[in-house]
Amino acid sequence: MKLDRKEILKALETISVAGEGKNMVESGAVQNVLTFGDEVVVELLLSTPALHIKKRAEVDIIKTIHDLVYEKAKVKVNIKVEAPAKPENPNLIKGKPIPGISNIVAIASGKGGVGKSTVTANLAVTLAKMGFNVGVLDADIYGPSMPIMFDIENEKPISVEVDGKSKMKPVESYEVKILSIGFFTKPDQAVIWRGPMAAKALNQMIFDADWGQLDFLLIDLPPGTGDIHLSIMQSLPITGAVVVSTPQAVALADAKKGVSMFLSDAISVPVLGIIENMAYFTPEELPNNKYYIFGKEGAKNLAQDLQVPMLGEIPLIQSIREAGDYGRPAALQTATPLEAAFEEIARNVVQEVVNRNESLPPTEAIKITTMAGCSAVKGKK
């Protein structure tokens, strides 16, 4: 029997490469396929020298060709290992880009309860008001907040076909595209998952979603410095991280650990800056009064100590909480101190992204090269 090369390649597309997330043909692992009558030679290029990976690949190829093409085919697999070169610059960003997404910004906090999700939601709508295309990935697996904050608790992502593949279409609210594990669980249902299961769910929301063209994808990370953070940073080329803290010493101690995590040699993600939430209390009847009930300028001093930018302060105002509970982010309140505070922070985040992309090696994703969007209307490209 004469074997058909195209038929063999089609069969090899059913085999995935360990750690790649793609099939052997799509990932480029299959370098060549040669056929001679009922004999076939598959030339394979792998990026890992691990013996069990090489053996598994060989067994999978032989079995697949026998099962899908010709059961008596004589199959030979030549495997070449070519480990990827280590980057010379430690600031090169890890992970594979998502087509169409220009910049990925991780929003983190050392501890819970500092308003990280509230800041993420309001930063997202502020950037959208400025004219940017914005998405939010709610990566807080065990406490997803975005469905409530954007008033989309009862929404579900629909399936769309993109390039012949089924993808999730993010839910859109206030011109922001959103995906959250909260869309796939009941409101009163606890997510009781181990790390690998949570990481798999996140990967699906990242890579199996039709995000379209985005200037910014904001990732609302869980509190702390754990497994989810590592999974995200291994999967994606994070442009930079923003750390949210409140002014008191307990929160600042954990925020410092959050900054250290991003700047560690193992991760090396640039820190765009620190945001101080609940910086001071302003009563509605005394809008010019500031009461520093959690301490004064704690995050500002921390930013100076760590030599990272201070992105801005957000006051403790009742309407922020009310707006989050009602599902309409407070930054949408026009001509208010809150709108001004979030606009200043958004401008500073954009500026730091520009600085990061100009001073450090670019990620594989497209980078922002201008300050377009820092005014009310996005500039023409």
Secondary structure, DSSP 8 states (H G I E B T S, - for coil): ----HHHHHHHHTT-B-TTTSSBTTTTT-EEEEEEETTEEEEEEEES---HHHHHHHHHHHHHHHHHHT-TT-EEEEEEEE------SSTT---S---TTEEEEEEEE-SSTTS-HHHHHHHHHHHHHHTT--EEEEE--TTS--HHHHTT-TT---EEEEETTEEEEE-EEETTEEEEEGGGGS-TT------HHHHHHHHHHHHHTB---SEEEEEEE--SSS-HHHHHHHHHS---EEEEEE-SSHHHHHHHHHHHHHHHSTTT---EEEEEEEEEEE--TT-TT--B-TT-SSHHHHHHHHHT--EEEEEEE-HHHHHHHHHTS-GGGSTTSHHHHHHHHHHHHHHHHHHHHHHHS---SS----S-TTSSSS----
